Amino acid sequence: MAEIKIQVKGYKCERCGHEWIPRKKEYPILCPKCKSAYWDKFNQNLYKYPQAKKV
């Protein structure tokens, strides 16, 4: 049996860094780990307030 390489597209949360492969073909609403609805938007508060803690 021949060996092949398969590539699958996935998503990465910009808040917690979690990476996952979706089960459905629809665009995800929440990050499955941190449950953030803003998983696809970079947290800009880290640049405005550098002394703020990272989540």
ABEGO torsion letter per residue (X at the ends): XBBBBBBBBBBBBAAAGBBBBBABABBBABBAAAGBAAAABBBAAAAABAABBBX
